[in-house]
Amino acid sequence: MIKKIILLMALSIPLSLSAQQFTRQDSLRGSITPERAWWDLQKYELAVQVFPETQKISGKNTVTFTALQKGKVLQIDLQPPMTIDRVLFEGKELDYTSEGNAHFLQLPSPIKKGKRAQCTIFFSGAPRVARRAPWDGGFTWETDSNGKPFIATANQGIGASIWWPNKDHPYDEPDEGVSMAITVPQELVAVGNGRLRKMSYTETTQTFEWEVVNPINNYGVNINVGDYVHFTETYEGEQGSLLMDYWVLRDNKEKAKDQFKQAPMMMEAFEHWFGPYPFYEDSFKLVEVPYLGMEHQSSVTYGNQYMNGYLGSDLSGTGWGMKFDFIIIHEAGHEWFANNITNSDVADMWLHEGFTAYSENLYLDYHFGKEASAAYVIGTRQRIANDRPIIGTYGVNKEGSSDMYYKGANILHTLRQLIEDDEKWRRMLRGLNKTFYHQTVSSEDVENYLSKQSGIDLTEFWQQYLRTTKIPTLEYQVNGDELKFRYTNIVDGFDMPVIVRLNGTETWIYPTSAWKTQPWKATIESVEVKEDFYVLPKPLK
């Protein structure tokens, strides 16, 4: 999911914040600790053996890194009940201390700035079982209709360290990607991220070696095990031939061949709006799993039961949500927003979910037209709670409200109206993916980029919609041929223009917190605020 704009500051643990509402473990997980800040990830080389009968795993992870400054102690994260068995550095066993989920590897001597080094962490255990994947995270151990093991991982939120040791913070991704050697019983197939490079066998097992050559976020690394069959196609995209690779349970191959016809349709729409698929070298993959699905980079997992909508239902209530398979479209949209552009702190998770919820709208726009897409995204407003801001708390691994999905989508749909030029809007979205290609970014980075490219000062716009729960209320009153209006429930300085229909004719008005009056060419019989703007109209007598 990211390359990186690295924060080189060695942030201290925010103990005062921790004492108020968060624990030290939250800070160790969510901040760029001194033991993280001094070294830069280059590559993970992960080897894991999966034991379905005992629901255990064992393996090792070789971490290659470069010293950004002189340092001696590395923080590696691994959550119980998984355990670190031993750590090797330059062939010698390392001492380490542990504090909850954080483990501090003590190098024998400081590493100088610029030096490249690696250490190998051996680990084992019975990883946490996911009860409601993908929402709670962990391993899912199921069986298919033929009684064969059907296993998968999903760990967004709870973190990849729920099952393997790594630098579990989104700001830093391995520049050179990750290799994965997954060993399973001989009758099963293991699917990971990227491309399959090699297979090897023993009398009882087989090992599948996968490789990702692009930067990848930790939570996007996944293991999927089952009685898989696979089929492929080639998509001729903006950067040439792209391998579209599909792995499904044996009994579902024919259903998948029909349902997955939407995958190239998705690719066509999203390359149009967002620019080239960001991981041509690693292919695009859909992999069937025993849970709903997730956006694992180049290994999008799928469990929508081969139905359109969200498990057969329309999240917008408009009918347009039944025109596409929600998991194929939404989770693949994350390849651009989550995997290409990644939040550097989970407080800014709206960059993943808001833009990707909005991608559902743009998929409809491309294939079914602008009216369909607008109806869909406006229809999803019924799911907005406005319970808390959609930006969370920084430095403690704390996401904002789940409104990041559909409030986020409606914020972007509103911004599209302010741009007033769909080709310009498209260039902005494509430029966003080009400017922040394979990077970790903050919400502020994206806000500033869109403000600059739009030519509009969006400071109060972002403050209003991202950092408060206030929805601008447009109060208005008709006096003959005059419309009187103002905003309430807004932050200081909020002055977003909106389109209203006066007697069915569209016109812009420019509300602020002060009352304004706008004359019309005739007696005003009807007033409608255009629904594409996320505001609450309030007519006054």
TAUR-V114484 format. One record per backbone hydrogen bond with DSSP energy under -0.5 kcal/mol. NH is the residue of the N-H (numbers start at 1). CO is the residue of the C=O. Records with the same first field share a line. If there is no record, write none. Layout:
BEGIN
NH = CO + CO
END
This chain:
BEGIN
5 = 440
6 = 4
8 = 6
11 = 9 + 32
15 = 13
18 = 14
19 = 15
20 = 16
21 = 17
22 = 17 + 18
27 = 23
28 = 24
29 = 25
30 = 26
31 = 27
33 = 31
36 = 33
37 = 33
38 = 34
39 = 36
40 = 66
42 = 64
43 = 64
44 = 177
45 = 62
46 = 44 + 179
47 = 60
48 = 181
49 = 58
50 = 183
51 = 56
52 = 50
54 = 51
55 = 51
56 = 51
57 = 125
58 = 49
59 = 123
60 = 47
61 = 121
62 = 45
63 = 61 + 119
64 = 43 + 62
65 = 117
66 = 40
67 = 115
68 = 38 + 66
69 = 38
71 = 111
74 = 105
75 = 35
76 = 74 + 103
77 = 166
78 = 101
79 = 161
82 = 79
83 = 124
85 = 83 + 122
86 = 122
88 = 120
89 = 92
90 = 118
92 = 89
94 = 87
95 = 106
97 = 104
99 = 102
102 = 99
103 = 76
104 = 97
105 = 74 + 103
106 = 95
107 = 72 + 105
111 = 71
114 = 67
115 = 112
117 = 65
119 = 63
120 = 88
121 = 61
122 = 86 + 120
123 = 59
124 = 83
125 = 57
127 = 125
128 = 162
130 = 139
135 = 132
136 = 132
138 = 154
139 = 128
140 = 152
141 = 139
142 = 140 + 150
144 = 148
147 = 144
150 = 142
151 = 225
152 = 140
153 = 223
154 = 138
158 = 156
159 = 155
162 = 159
163 = 160
164 = 160
166 = 77
168 = 166
169 = 167
172 = 169
174 = 216
175 = 41 + 173
176 = 42
177 = 174
178 = 212
179 = 44
180 = 210
181 = 46
182 = 180 + 208
183 = 48 + 181
184 = 206
186 = 204
188 = 185
189 = 226
191 = 224
195 = 211
197 = 195 + 209
198 = 209
200 = 207
202 = 205
206 = 184
207 = 200
208 = 182
209 = 198 + 207
210 = 180 + 208
211 = 195
212 = 178
220 = 217
221 = 218
224 = 191
225 = 151
226 = 189
228 = 226
229 = 248
231 = 246
233 = 244
235 = 242
236 = 234
237 = 235 + 240
240 = 237
242 = 235
244 = 233
245 = 243 + 284
246 = 231
247 = 286
248 = 229
250 = 227
252 = 249
253 = 250
256 = 252
257 = 253
258 = 254
259 = 255
260 = 256
261 = 258
262 = 259
263 = 260
264 = 260
265 = 261
266 = 262
267 = 263
268 = 264
269 = 265
270 = 266
271 = 267
272 = 268
273 = 269
274 = 270
275 = 270 + 271
280 = 277
282 = 279
283 = 279 + 280
284 = 243
286 = 245
287 = 300
288 = 247
289 = 302
292 = 133
294 = 301
299 = 296
300 = 285
301 = 294
302 = 287
303 = 292
307 = 304
309 = 324
310 = 313
311 = 309
312 = 308
313 = 310
315 = 313
317 = 314
322 = 319
323 = 320
324 = 321
326 = 309 + 324
329 = 325
330 = 326
331 = 327
332 = 327 + 328
333 = 329
334 = 330
335 = 332
336 = 333
337 = 333
338 = 336 + 341
339 = 334
341 = 336
342 = 340 + 439
344 = 441
348 = 345
349 = 346
351 = 348
352 = 349
353 = 349
354 = 350
355 = 350
356 = 352
357 = 353
358 = 354
359 = 355
360 = 356 + 357
361 = 357
362 = 358
363 = 359
364 = 360
365 = 361
366 = 362
367 = 363
368 = 364
369 = 364 + 365
373 = 369
374 = 370
375 = 371
376 = 372
377 = 373
378 = 374
379 = 375
380 = 376
381 = 378
382 = 379
383 = 380
384 = 381
390 = 466
391 = 466
392 = 347
393 = 398
396 = 393
398 = 393
399 = 397
400 = 390
401 = 389
404 = 401
405 = 402
407 = 403
408 = 403
409 = 405
410 = 406
411 = 407
412 = 408
413 = 409
414 = 410
415 = 411
416 = 412
417 = 413
418 = 414
419 = 415
420 = 416
425 = 421
426 = 422
427 = 423
428 = 424
429 = 425
430 = 426
431 = 427
432 = 428
433 = 429
434 = 430
435 = 431
436 = 432
437 = 434
439 = 340 + 436
441 = 342
446 = 442
447 = 443
448 = 444
449 = 445
450 = 446
451 = 447
452 = 448
453 = 449
454 = 450
455 = 451
456 = 451
458 = 456
462 = 458
463 = 459
464 = 460
465 = 461
466 = 462
467 = 462 + 463
468 = 464
472 = 470
473 = 488
474 = 472 + 536
475 = 473 + 486
476 = 538
477 = 484
479 = 482
481 = 479
482 = 479
483 = 518
484 = 477 + 482
485 = 516
486 = 475
487 = 512
488 = 473
494 = 491
498 = 509
500 = 507
501 = 528
502 = 500 + 505
503 = 501 + 526
505 = 502
507 = 500
509 = 498
512 = 514
516 = 485
518 = 483
520 = 481
524 = 480
525 = 523
528 = 501
530 = 499 + 528
533 = 530
535 = 533
536 = 472
537 = 535
538 = 474
540 = 476
END
